[in-house]
């Protein structure tokens, strides 16, 4: 990692234009990382070297600055809903310990409330065992009380989250209360009860973590009609949130750009939908809070789109998917975050069981060699190829780099080009190969 100097050594750089710079977030959901560490997983980098601490490596080598962690109310009760997945274990103690590590690494901590004892998504909206059968009003009180308990603990342990998801993929309901983003199914939706849950959660987050970005996370990213209907319900219902969080898995949600769908009957694509969100909700930021692509073994069921014509189901295809996603979303002004799902996946570690079945979407090969788990890469680093040119997690870091415009550096002469970017939550300037921290708004040598 390059040495960081203070800005005091720079000559007369006026930073007033940068005072309003907003951070960008890039990283991944590392909720299972402590399990892999428990089972002595050995991760290798692009040069085959052992990675002692994956969080530090993501930050320092790849330029990631955000890590997402899920939390369940009481994961020991998951079996009541038919789950035996060992990776469903993230209780408050687990999350507190991992959150402290994330913050100590200088990264942003994204907390993902499931408000359940096990997975919540578009087809699973069950309440935790302790809350089942409660009225809408009591359920809202339970959401508020639980949110308060979690955030109070995290605040006290120096693990305050910087971004908070109030629910996980909740377009169709939460805690057993059902809604539907299809206007034709209004009669089957309990919007009053549902909005009460969200307001209880969001208001508590705003109170306990006033600086945190509040995310509402849904999973129909390319359906502009559903997005507009759903988020308008929240806005008109008085839900206080900052970010529209989207899941994006091409095999479920479709293609990325208009060019990729030009010859297809279904013209929906992620960039088109995000541009529509900018029109419909100009005051809301957008983040991809989950995304992934298989590097082997294409999904055998539940596939809505066969996108292998654009991204092959192999290491090269996975790398190209990540590269295309970063390149397509970076210019969109309403997008400020990309988080990869389960990047630490590496089979079941060296011993024990982390997951019941491999997903083949992480960045390390599941098959362990005598040396450890090799990272997915399309070639070797050389005099002409950097790590970002051959390996997806390195390329993701490019999302948080900013290319400067002239007005960004009004006091820097043309003979001294510079660029600004966010890393580890810190606004930095790079000039002539040196990286400087930003202090104040206008400094002199």
Sine and cosine of phi, psi and omega as CSV:
sin_phi,cos_phi,sin_psi,cos_psi,sin_omega,cos_omega
0.00,0.00,0.67,-0.74,-0.03,-1.00
-0.93,0.37,0.56,-0.83,0.01,-1.00
-0.93,0.37,0.65,-0.76,0.01,-1.00
-0.98,-0.22,0.82,-0.58,0.02,-1.00
-0.97,-0.25,0.24,-0.97,0.09,-1.00
-1.00,0.09,0.39,-0.92,-0.04,-1.00
-0.94,0.35,-0.26,0.97,-0.04,-1.00
-0.88,0.48,-0.36,0.93,0.00,-1.00
-0.99,0.11,-0.10,0.99,0.00,-1.00
-1.00,0.02,0.40,-0.92,-0.05,-1.00
-1.00,-0.10,0.90,-0.44,0.21,-0.98
0.66,0.75,0.92,0.40,0.09,-1.00
-0.96,-0.29,0.89,-0.45,0.02,-1.00
-1.00,0.02,0.80,-0.60,-0.13,-0.99
-0.91,-0.42,0.31,0.95,-0.06,-1.00
-0.87,0.50,-0.56,0.83,0.00,-1.00
-0.94,0.34,-0.29,0.96,-0.04,-1.00
-0.99,-0.12,-0.05,1.00,-0.09,-1.00
-0.89,0.46,-0.49,0.87,-0.03,-1.00
-0.99,-0.11,0.21,0.98,-0.01,-1.00
-0.88,0.47,0.71,-0.71,0.01,-1.00
-0.97,-0.23,0.61,-0.79,-0.01,-1.00
-0.94,0.34,0.44,-0.90,0.21,-0.98
-0.93,-0.38,0.49,-0.87,-0.10,-1.00
-0.87,-0.49,0.75,-0.67,0.09,-1.00
-0.60,-0.80,0.68,-0.74,-0.02,-1.00
0.18,-0.98,-0.64,-0.77,-0.06,-1.00
-0.24,-0.97,0.22,-0.98,0.06,-1.00
-1.00,0.08,0.93,-0.37,-0.07,-1.00
-0.92,-0.38,0.57,0.82,-0.11,-0.99
-0.88,0.48,-0.42,0.91,-0.03,-1.00
-0.99,-0.13,0.02,1.00,-0.08,-1.00
-0.83,0.56,-0.72,0.69,0.00,-1.00
-0.86,0.50,-0.47,0.88,0.06,-1.00
-0.93,0.38,-0.71,0.71,0.04,-1.00
-0.88,0.47,-0.63,0.78,0.04,-1.00
-0.91,0.41,-0.60,0.80,0.04,-1.00
-0.88,0.47,-0.57,0.82,-0.02,-1.00
-0.99,-0.14,0.35,0.94,0.17,-0.99
0.86,0.50,0.65,0.76,0.06,-1.00
-0.92,0.40,0.65,-0.76,0.00,-1.00
-0.93,-0.36,0.96,-0.29,0.00,-1.00
-1.00,-0.05,0.65,-0.76,0.04,-1.00
-0.91,-0.42,0.56,-0.83,0.02,-1.00
-1.00,0.01,-0.17,-0.99,-0.11,-0.99
-0.92,0.40,-0.36,0.93,0.04,-1.00
-0.99,-0.17,0.15,0.99,0.03,-1.00
0.99,0.13,0.17,0.99,0.00,-1.00
-1.00,0.05,0.52,-0.85,0.02,-1.00
-0.92,0.38,0.64,-0.77,0.04,-1.00
-0.98,-0.21,0.96,-0.28,-0.07,-1.00
-0.91,0.41,-0.64,0.77,-0.02,-1.00
-0.67,-0.74,0.90,-0.44,-0.14,-0.99
-0.93,0.36,-0.58,0.81,0.01,-1.00
-0.89,0.46,-0.75,0.66,0.01,-1.00
-0.87,0.49,-0.64,0.76,0.00,-1.00
-0.90,0.44,-0.72,0.69,0.04,-1.00
-0.83,0.55,-0.67,0.74,-0.04,-1.00
-0.94,0.33,-0.79,0.61,-0.17,-0.99
-0.99,0.13,-0.59,0.81,-0.05,-1.00
-1.00,-0.05,-0.56,0.83,-0.09,-1.00
-0.97,-0.23,-0.26,0.97,-0.01,-1.00
0.99,0.17,0.29,0.96,0.06,-1.00
-0.95,0.32,0.51,-0.86,0.01,-1.00
-0.72,-0.70,0.12,0.99,-0.07,-1.00
-0.61,-0.79,0.68,-0.73,0.05,-1.00
-0.71,-0.70,0.75,-0.66,-0.06,-1.00
-0.98,-0.21,0.63,-0.77,0.02,-1.00
-0.67,-0.74,0.76,-0.65,0.05,-1.00
-0.99,0.11,0.39,-0.92,0.08,-1.00
-0.65,-0.76,0.72,-0.70,0.05,-1.00
-0.94,-0.34,0.47,-0.88,-0.04,-1.00
-0.90,0.43,-0.81,0.59,0.02,-1.00
-0.53,-0.85,0.99,0.14,-0.09,-1.00
-0.88,0.47,-0.26,0.97,0.07,-1.00
-0.92,0.39,-0.28,0.96,0.01,-1.00
-0.99,-0.11,0.16,0.99,-0.10,-1.00
-0.87,0.49,-0.49,0.87,-0.05,-1.00
-0.89,0.45,-0.38,0.93,0.04,-1.00
-0.89,0.46,-0.40,0.92,0.02,-1.00
-0.97,-0.25,0.24,0.97,0.09,-1.00
1.00,0.07,0.16,0.99,-0.03,-1.00
-1.00,-0.09,0.70,-0.71,0.13,-0.99
-0.81,-0.58,0.29,0.96,-0.06,-1.00
-0.93,0.36,0.88,-0.48,-0.02,-1.00
-0.91,0.40,-0.31,0.95,0.02,-1.00
-0.99,0.14,-0.03,1.00,0.15,-0.99
-1.00,-0.02,1.00,0.07,-0.12,-0.99
-0.56,-0.83,0.10,0.99,-0.18,-0.98
-0.99,0.13,1.00,0.10,0.11,-0.99
-1.00,-0.01,-0.09,-1.00,-0.11,-0.99
-0.90,0.44,-0.65,0.76,0.00,-1.00
-0.90,0.44,-0.69,0.72,0.01,-1.00
-0.87,0.49,-0.75,0.66,-0.07,-1.00
-0.93,0.37,-0.59,0.80,0.03,-1.00
-0.88,0.47,-0.71,0.70,-0.01,-1.00
-0.89,0.45,-0.68,0.73,-0.01,-1.00
-0.95,0.32,-0.62,0.78,0.04,-1.00
-0.88,0.48,-0.64,0.77,0.04,-1.00
-0.89,0.46,-0.63,0.78,0.03,-1.00
-0.90,0.43,-0.67,0.74,-0.02,-1.00
-0.89,0.46,-0.72,0.69,-0.01,-1.00
-0.92,0.40,-0.62,0.79,0.02,-1.00
-0.90,0.43,-0.45,0.89,0.04,-1.00
-0.98,0.18,-0.03,1.00,0.01,-1.00
0.99,0.15,0.33,0.94,-0.06,-1.00
-0.96,-0.27,0.24,-0.97,0.11,-0.99
-0.98,0.19,0.60,-0.80,-0.01,-1.00
-0.93,-0.36,0.90,-0.44,0.06,-1.00
-0.98,-0.21,0.87,-0.49,-0.01,-1.00
-0.98,-0.18,0.77,-0.64,-0.08,-1.00
-0.92,-0.39,0.99,-0.11,0.06,-1.00
-0.96,0.29,0.84,-0.55,0.13,-0.99
-1.00,-0.04,-0.38,0.93,-0.06,-1.00
0.78,0.63,0.72,0.70,-0.01,-1.00
-0.34,-0.94,0.17,-0.99,0.07,-1.00
-1.00,0.02,-0.18,0.98,0.00,-1.00
-0.50,-0.86,-0.22,-0.98,-0.12,-0.99
-0.82,0.58,0.67,-0.75,0.19,-0.98
-0.86,-0.52,0.74,-0.68,0.06,-1.00
-0.39,-0.92,-0.28,-0.96,-0.10,-0.99
-0.88,0.48,-0.46,0.89,-0.04,-1.00
-0.95,-0.32,-0.01,1.00,0.00,-1.00
-0.74,-0.67,0.95,-0.30,-0.07,-1.00
-0.80,-0.60,0.47,0.88,-0.09,-1.00
-0.94,0.35,0.52,-0.85,0.10,-1.00
-0.99,0.15,0.35,-0.94,0.11,-0.99
-0.89,0.45,0.39,-0.92,-0.08,-1.00
-0.82,0.57,-0.63,0.78,-0.07,-1.00
-0.95,0.32,-0.27,0.96,-0.06,-1.00
-0.96,-0.29,-0.11,0.99,-0.12,-0.99
-0.89,0.45,0.63,-0.78,0.05,-1.00
1.00,0.09,0.00,1.00,-0.01,-1.00
-0.98,0.18,0.42,-0.91,0.07,-1.00
-0.93,0.37,0.24,-0.97,0.01,-1.00
-0.85,0.53,-0.69,0.73,-0.05,-1.00
-0.92,0.39,-0.68,0.74,0.01,-1.00
-0.93,0.36,-0.59,0.81,0.04,-1.00
-0.88,0.47,-0.67,0.75,0.04,-1.00
-0.89,0.45,-0.64,0.77,0.05,-1.00
-0.90,0.44,-0.61,0.80,0.02,-1.00
-0.91,0.41,-0.65,0.76,0.05,-1.00
-0.87,0.49,-0.71,0.70,-0.03,-1.00
-0.91,0.42,-0.70,0.71,-0.05,-1.00
-0.91,0.40,-0.67,0.75,0.01,-1.00
-0.92,0.39,-0.69,0.72,0.03,-1.00
-0.87,0.50,-0.68,0.74,0.01,-1.00
-0.88,0.47,-0.70,0.72,-0.02,-1.00
-0.89,0.45,-0.70,0.72,-0.01,-1.00
-0.90,0.44,-0.77,0.64,-0.09,-1.00
-0.94,0.35,-0.56,0.83,0.06,-1.00
-0.89,0.46,-0.67,0.74,0.03,-1.00
-0.91,0.42,-0.73,0.68,-0.03,-1.00
-0.90,0.44,-0.66,0.75,0.04,-1.00
-0.87,0.50,-0.66,0.75,-0.04,-1.00
-0.94,0.34,-0.39,0.92,-0.07,-1.00
-0.98,-0.21,0.30,0.95,-0.02,-1.00
0.84,0.54,0.63,0.78,0.03,-1.00
-0.76,-0.65,0.62,0.78,-0.01,-1.00
-0.89,0.45,0.82,-0.57,0.01,-1.00
-0.95,0.32,0.55,-0.83,0.03,-1.00
-1.00,-0.08,-0.40,0.91,0.06,-1.00
-0.68,-0.73,0.64,-0.77,-0.05,-1.00
-0.73,-0.68,0.84,-0.54,0.14,-0.99
-1.00,0.03,0.88,-0.48,0.10,-1.00
-1.00,-0.02,0.99,0.13,-0.05,-1.00
0.97,-0.23,0.41,-0.91,-0.06,-1.00
-0.84,-0.55,0.91,-0.41,-0.03,-1.00
0.75,0.66,0.92,0.39,-0.21,-0.98
-0.94,-0.34,0.42,0.91,-0.01,-1.00
-0.89,0.46,-0.41,0.91,-0.06,-1.00
-0.94,-0.33,0.10,0.99,0.09,-1.00
0.61,-0.79,0.06,-1.00,-0.04,-1.00
-0.34,-0.94,0.67,-0.74,0.05,-1.00
0.81,0.59,0.61,0.79,0.05,-1.00
0.99,0.10,-0.14,0.99,0.03,-1.00
-1.00,0.01,0.86,-0.51,-0.14,-0.99
-0.99,-0.15,0.63,-0.78,0.18,-0.98
-0.67,-0.74,0.12,-0.99,0.00,-1.00
-0.56,-0.83,0.73,-0.68,-0.01,-1.00
-0.98,0.21,0.00,1.00,0.01,-1.00
-1.00,-0.02,0.88,-0.47,-0.06,-1.00
-0.86,0.50,-0.38,0.92,0.00,-1.00
-0.97,0.26,-0.18,0.98,-0.04,-1.00
-0.90,-0.43,0.52,0.85,0.00,-1.00
-0.86,0.51,-0.61,0.79,-0.09,-1.00
-0.90,0.43,-0.44,0.90,-0.04,-1.00
-1.00,-0.02,0.06,1.00,-0.08,-1.00
-0.96,-0.27,0.71,-0.71,0.09,-1.00
-0.98,-0.19,0.96,0.27,-0.06,-1.00
-0.92,0.39,-0.55,0.84,-0.01,-1.00
-0.89,0.46,-0.76,0.65,0.02,-1.00
-0.91,0.42,-0.65,0.76,-0.03,-1.00
-0.90,0.43,-0.75,0.67,0.00,-1.00
-0.89,0.45,-0.52,0.86,0.07,-1.00
-0.89,0.46,-0.63,0.78,0.05,-1.00
-0.90,0.44,-0.74,0.67,-0.05,-1.00
-0.90,0.43,-0.66,0.75,0.02,-1.00
-0.91,0.42,-0.60,0.80,0.04,-1.00
-0.89,0.46,-0.69,0.72,0.01,-1.00
-0.94,0.35,-0.75,0.66,-0.06,-1.00
-0.91,0.41,-0.66,0.75,-0.01,-1.00
-0.90,0.43,-0.57,0.82,0.03,-1.00
-0.94,0.34,-0.65,0.76,0.07,-1.00
-0.87,0.49,-0.71,0.71,-0.03,-1.00
-0.88,0.47,-0.58,0.81,0.00,-1.00
-0.95,0.30,-0.73,0.69,-0.11,-0.99
-1.00,0.09,-0.50,0.86,-0.01,-1.00
-0.75,-0.66,0.95,0.32,-0.12,-0.99
-0.89,0.47,-0.37,0.93,-0.01,-1.00
-1.00,-0.03,-0.11,0.99,-0.06,-1.00
-0.97,0.23,0.54,-0.84,0.14,-0.99
-0.99,0.10,0.79,-0.61,-0.02,-1.00
-0.99,-0.10,0.80,-0.59,-0.08,-1.00
-0.92,-0.39,0.71,-0.70,0.20,-0.98
-0.94,-0.34,0.87,-0.49,-0.24,-0.97
-0.95,-0.30,0.82,-0.57,0.02,-1.00
-0.77,-0.64,0.13,-0.99,-0.17,-0.99
-0.73,-0.68,0.51,0.86,0.13,-0.99
-0.83,-0.55,0.89,0.46,-0.23,-0.97
-0.91,0.41,-0.47,0.88,-0.07,-1.00
-0.99,-0.13,0.01,1.00,-0.01,-1.00
-0.99,-0.13,1.00,-0.06,-0.08,-1.00
-0.90,0.44,-0.56,0.83,0.01,-1.00
-0.90,0.44,-0.73,0.68,0.04,-1.00
-0.90,0.44,-0.68,0.73,0.00,-1.00
-0.86,0.52,-0.73,0.68,-0.04,-1.00
-0.90,0.43,-0.72,0.70,-0.03,-1.00
-0.89,0.45,-0.74,0.68,-0.07,-1.00
-0.91,0.41,-0.81,0.59,-0.09,-1.00
-0.94,0.33,-0.45,0.89,0.13,-0.99
-0.91,0.41,-0.59,0.81,0.07,-1.00
-0.86,0.51,-0.67,0.74,-0.02,-1.00
-0.93,0.36,-0.70,0.71,-0.02,-1.00
-0.89,0.45,-0.75,0.67,-0.01,-1.00
-0.93,0.36,-0.43,0.90,0.00,-1.00
-0.99,0.10,-0.02,1.00,0.09,-1.00
0.99,0.10,0.39,0.92,0.05,-1.00
-0.98,0.20,0.80,-0.60,-0.06,-1.00
-1.00,-0.04,0.97,-0.24,0.02,-1.00
-0.57,-0.82,0.27,-0.96,-0.09,-1.00
-0.92,-0.39,-0.57,0.82,-0.23,-0.97
-0.80,-0.60,0.72,-0.69,0.20,-0.98
-1.00,0.04,0.94,-0.35,-0.01,-1.00
-0.99,-0.13,0.75,-0.67,-0.07,-1.00
-0.84,-0.54,0.63,-0.77,0.27,-0.96
-1.00,0.03,0.61,-0.79,0.05,-1.00
-0.61,-0.79,0.97,-0.24,0.10,-0.99
-0.86,-0.51,0.92,-0.38,-0.13,-0.99
-0.81,0.59,-0.59,0.81,-0.05,-1.00
-0.94,0.35,-0.30,0.96,0.10,-0.99
-0.97,-0.25,-0.52,0.85,-0.21,-0.98
-0.90,-0.43,-0.16,0.99,0.08,-1.00
0.98,-0.22,-0.29,-0.96,-0.18,-0.98
-1.00,0.06,0.12,-0.99,-0.14,-0.99
-1.00,-0.06,-0.70,0.71,-0.15,-0.99
-0.79,-0.61,0.25,-0.97,0.03,-1.00
-0.89,0.45,-0.60,0.80,0.00,-1.00
-0.88,0.48,-0.57,0.82,-0.03,-1.00
-0.96,0.29,-0.37,0.93,-0.02,-1.00
-0.95,-0.31,0.15,0.99,-0.09,-1.00
-0.84,0.54,-0.59,0.80,-0.05,-1.00
-0.99,-0.15,0.17,0.99,-0.08,-1.00
-0.93,-0.36,0.39,-0.92,-0.02,-1.00
-0.96,0.29,-0.54,0.84,0.02,-1.00
-1.00,0.02,0.95,-0.30,-0.07,-1.00
-1.00,0.01,-0.05,1.00,0.01,-1.00
-0.91,0.42,0.64,-0.77,0.04,-1.00
-0.42,-0.91,0.31,-0.95,-0.14,-0.99
-0.90,0.44,-0.72,0.70,-0.04,-1.00
-0.88,0.47,-0.67,0.74,0.04,-1.00
-0.86,0.51,-0.71,0.71,-0.03,-1.00
-0.92,0.40,-0.63,0.77,0.01,-1.00
-0.93,0.38,-0.61,0.79,0.07,-1.00
-0.89,0.45,-0.58,0.81,0.05,-1.00
-0.93,0.37,-0.60,0.80,0.07,-1.00
-0.88,0.47,-0.59,0.81,0.04,-1.00
-0.89,0.45,-0.57,0.82,0.04,-1.00
-0.97,0.26,-0.71,0.71,-0.08,-1.00
-0.96,0.27,-0.56,0.83,-0.09,-1.00
-0.70,-0.72,0.94,0.33,-0.12,-0.99
-0.90,0.43,-0.32,0.95,-0.02,-1.00
-1.00,-0.09,0.08,1.00,0.00,-1.00
-0.95,-0.32,0.68,-0.73,0.14,-0.99
-0.99,0.15,0.32,-0.95,0.04,-1.00
-0.81,-0.58,0.70,-0.71,0.10,-0.99
-0.72,-0.69,0.60,-0.80,0.20,-0.98
-1.00,0.03,0.98,-0.22,-0.08,-1.00
-1.00,-0.02,-0.16,0.99,0.15,-0.99
-0.55,-0.83,0.70,-0.71,0.15,-0.99
-0.33,-0.94,0.43,-0.90,0.03,-1.00
-0.13,-0.99,0.28,-0.96,0.06,-1.00
-0.52,-0.85,0.67,-0.74,-0.03,-1.00
-0.93,0.36,0.66,-0.75,0.09,-1.00
-0.97,-0.25,-0.03,1.00,0.18,-0.98
-0.26,-0.97,0.35,-0.94,0.06,-1.00
0.84,0.55,0.99,0.15,0.05,-1.00
-0.83,0.56,0.63,-0.78,-0.03,-1.00
-0.80,0.60,0.71,-0.70,-0.09,-1.00
-1.00,0.02,-0.23,0.97,0.00,-1.00
-0.51,-0.86,0.36,-0.93,0.05,-1.00
0.96,0.28,0.23,0.97,-0.03,-1.00
-1.00,0.09,0.80,-0.60,0.04,-1.00
-0.99,-0.11,-0.46,0.89,-0.04,-1.00
-0.68,-0.73,0.74,-0.67,0.11,-0.99
-0.99,-0.12,1.00,-0.06,-0.09,-1.00
-1.00,-0.04,0.29,0.96,-0.01,-1.00
-0.93,0.36,-0.23,0.97,0.09,-1.00
-0.94,0.33,-0.33,0.94,0.05,-1.00
-0.96,-0.26,-0.73,0.69,-0.01,-1.00
-0.81,-0.58,0.94,-0.33,0.00,-1.00
-0.90,0.45,0.42,-0.91,0.00,-1.00
-1.00,0.07,0.96,0.28,0.03,-1.00
-0.34,-0.94,-0.05,-1.00,-0.05,-1.00
-0.87,0.49,-0.65,0.76,0.02,-1.00
-0.90,0.43,-0.63,0.77,0.02,-1.00
-0.92,0.40,-0.65,0.76,0.04,-1.00
-0.89,0.47,-0.71,0.70,0.03,-1.00
-0.87,0.49,-0.71,0.71,-0.04,-1.00
-0.91,0.41,-0.59,0.81,0.06,-1.00
-0.86,0.50,-0.75,0.66,0.00,-1.00
-0.88,0.48,-0.71,0.70,-0.02,-1.00
-0.89,0.46,-0.71,0.71,0.00,-1.00
-0.90,0.44,-0.63,0.78,-0.01,-1.00
-0.90,0.44,-0.74,0.67,0.02,-1.00
-0.87,0.49,-0.73,0.69,-0.05,-1.00
-0.91,0.41,-0.57,0.82,-0.03,-1.00
-0.97,0.22,-0.57,0.82,-0.09,-1.00
-1.00,-0.01,-0.43,0.90,-0.05,-1.00
-0.84,0.55,-0.63,0.77,-0.01,-1.00
-0.97,0.24,-0.22,0.98,-0.07,-1.00
-0.98,0.20,0.88,-0.47,-0.17,-0.99
-0.94,0.34,-0.37,0.93,0.00,-1.00
-1.00,0.00,-0.04,1.00,0.00,-1.00
-0.98,-0.18,0.82,-0.58,0.02,-1.00
-0.74,-0.68,0.32,0.95,0.03,-1.00
-0.31,-0.95,0.60,-0.80,0.13,-0.99
-0.68,-0.73,0.83,-0.56,0.08,-1.00
-0.82,-0.57,0.78,-0.62,-0.02,-1.00
-1.00,0.03,0.62,-0.78,-0.02,-1.00
-0.99,0.10,0.83,-0.55,0.18,-0.98
0.84,0.54,0.75,0.66,-0.04,-1.00
-0.91,0.42,-0.42,0.91,-0.06,-1.00
-0.99,0.16,-0.02,1.00,-0.04,-1.00
-0.80,0.60,0.78,-0.62,0.03,-1.00
-0.47,-0.88,0.91,0.42,-0.03,-1.00
0.88,0.47,-0.71,-0.70,0.04,-1.00
-0.92,-0.39,0.48,0.88,-0.01,-1.00
0.97,0.26,-0.41,-0.91,-0.02,-1.00
-1.00,-0.04,-0.33,0.94,0.05,-1.00
-0.33,-0.94,0.30,-0.95,-0.01,-1.00
0.98,0.21,-0.24,-0.97,-0.04,-1.00
-0.71,-0.70,0.82,-0.58,0.05,-1.00
-0.98,-0.20,-0.69,0.72,-0.01,-1.00
-0.71,-0.71,0.52,-0.86,-0.04,-1.00
-0.95,0.31,-0.43,0.90,0.04,-1.00
-0.48,-0.88,0.57,-0.82,-0.04,-1.00
-0.95,0.31,0.63,-0.78,0.04,-1.00
-0.99,-0.11,-0.38,0.93,0.04,-1.00
0.88,0.48,0.60,0.80,-0.01,-1.00
-0.82,-0.57,-0.11,0.99,0.02,-1.00
-0.97,0.23,-0.14,-0.99,-0.09,-1.00
-0.97,-0.23,0.05,1.00,0.03,-1.00
-0.83,-0.56,0.57,-0.82,0.02,-1.00
-0.91,0.40,0.71,-0.70,-0.03,-1.00
-0.91,0.41,-0.49,0.87,-0.06,-1.00
-0.98,0.18,0.88,-0.47,-0.04,-1.00
-0.99,0.13,0.75,-0.67,0.14,-0.99
-1.00,-0.04,-0.01,-1.00,0.04,-1.00
-0.89,0.46,-0.43,0.90,-0.03,-1.00
-1.00,0.01,-0.38,0.92,-0.05,-1.00
0.69,-0.73,-0.33,-0.95,-0.03,-1.00
-1.00,-0.08,0.84,-0.55,-0.01,-1.00
-0.99,0.16,0.57,-0.82,0.01,-1.00
-0.99,0.16,0.55,-0.84,0.05,-1.00
-0.94,0.33,0.80,-0.60,0.03,-1.00
-0.48,-0.88,0.45,-0.89,-0.06,-1.00
-0.99,-0.11,-0.03,1.00,0.00,-1.00
0.04,-1.00,-0.23,-0.97,-0.03,-1.00
-0.95,-0.31,0.48,-0.88,0.11,-0.99
-0.93,0.36,0.67,-0.74,-0.05,-1.00
-0.53,-0.85,-0.17,-0.98,0.02,-1.00
-0.93,0.38,-0.33,0.94,-0.02,-1.00
-0.93,-0.38,-0.17,0.99,-0.04,-1.00
-0.79,-0.62,0.81,-0.59,0.08,-1.00
-1.00,0.03,0.12,-0.99,0.05,-1.00
-0.86,0.51,-0.59,0.80,0.01,-1.00
-0.92,0.40,-0.37,0.93,0.01,-1.00
-0.98,0.21,-0.22,0.97,-0.10,-0.99
-0.75,-0.66,-0.09,1.00,-0.17,-0.99
-0.60,-0.80,0.82,-0.57,-0.17,-0.98
-0.86,0.50,-0.75,0.66,-0.05,-1.00
-0.87,0.49,-0.51,0.86,0.07,-1.00
-0.93,0.38,-0.65,0.76,-0.03,-1.00
-0.92,0.39,-0.54,0.84,-0.01,-1.00
-0.84,0.55,-0.55,0.84,-0.01,-1.00
-0.86,0.52,-0.37,0.93,0.00,-1.00
-0.91,0.42,-0.32,0.95,-0.03,-1.00
-0.90,0.44,-0.49,0.87,-0.06,-1.00
-1.00,-0.06,-0.04,1.00,0.08,-1.00
-0.98,0.18,0.62,-0.78,0.01,-1.00
-0.91,-0.41,0.76,-0.66,0.14,-0.99
-1.00,0.04,0.83,-0.55,-0.12,-0.99
-0.97,0.25,0.50,-0.86,0.19,-0.98
-0.97,-0.25,0.26,-0.97,-0.07,-1.00
-0.83,0.55,-0.63,0.77,-0.05,-1.00
-0.95,0.32,-0.25,0.97,0.02,-1.00
-0.94,0.34,-0.44,0.90,-0.07,-1.00
-0.75,-0.66,0.92,0.38,-0.08,-1.00
-0.91,0.41,-0.32,0.95,-0.04,-1.00
-0.95,-0.31,0.16,0.99,0.02,-1.00
-0.97,-0.22,0.80,-0.60,-0.05,-1.00
-0.95,0.31,0.36,-0.93,-0.01,-1.00
-0.88,0.47,-0.41,0.91,-0.01,-1.00
-0.98,0.18,-0.09,1.00,-0.01,-1.00
-0.80,-0.60,0.94,0.34,-0.04,-1.00
-0.88,0.48,0.54,-0.84,-0.02,-1.00
-0.54,-0.84,0.25,-0.97,0.10,-1.00
-0.62,-0.78,0.45,-0.89,0.04,-1.00
-0.90,-0.43,0.46,-0.89,0.08,-1.00
-0.28,-0.96,0.30,-0.95,0.03,-1.00
-0.99,-0.15,0.67,-0.74,0.13,-0.99
-0.49,-0.87,0.77,-0.63,0.00,-1.00
0.83,0.56,0.57,0.83,0.01,-1.00
0.98,0.20,0.12,0.99,-0.06,-1.00
-0.89,-0.45,0.75,-0.66,0.09,-1.00
-0.98,0.21,0.82,-0.57,-0.06,-1.00
-0.84,-0.54,0.37,-0.93,0.15,-0.99
-0.82,-0.57,0.70,-0.71,0.07,-1.00
-0.90,-0.44,0.76,-0.65,0.05,-1.00
-0.53,-0.85,0.76,-0.65,0.03,-1.00
0.81,0.58,0.61,0.79,0.07,-1.00
0.99,0.11,-0.09,1.00,0.01,-1.00
-0.97,-0.25,0.57,-0.82,0.00,-1.00
-0.93,-0.38,0.74,-0.67,-0.08,-1.00
-0.84,-0.55,0.64,-0.77,0.12,-0.99
-0.98,0.17,0.46,-0.89,-0.01,-1.00
-1.00,-0.10,0.80,-0.60,0.03,-1.00
-0.71,-0.70,0.90,-0.44,-0.02,-1.00
0.99,0.11,-0.20,-0.98,-0.05,-1.00
-0.91,-0.42,-0.43,0.90,0.04,-1.00
-0.41,-0.91,0.93,-0.36,-0.10,-1.00
-0.87,-0.50,0.45,-0.90,0.08,-1.00
-0.90,-0.44,0.31,-0.95,0.01,-1.00
-0.88,0.47,0.00,0.00,0.00,0.00
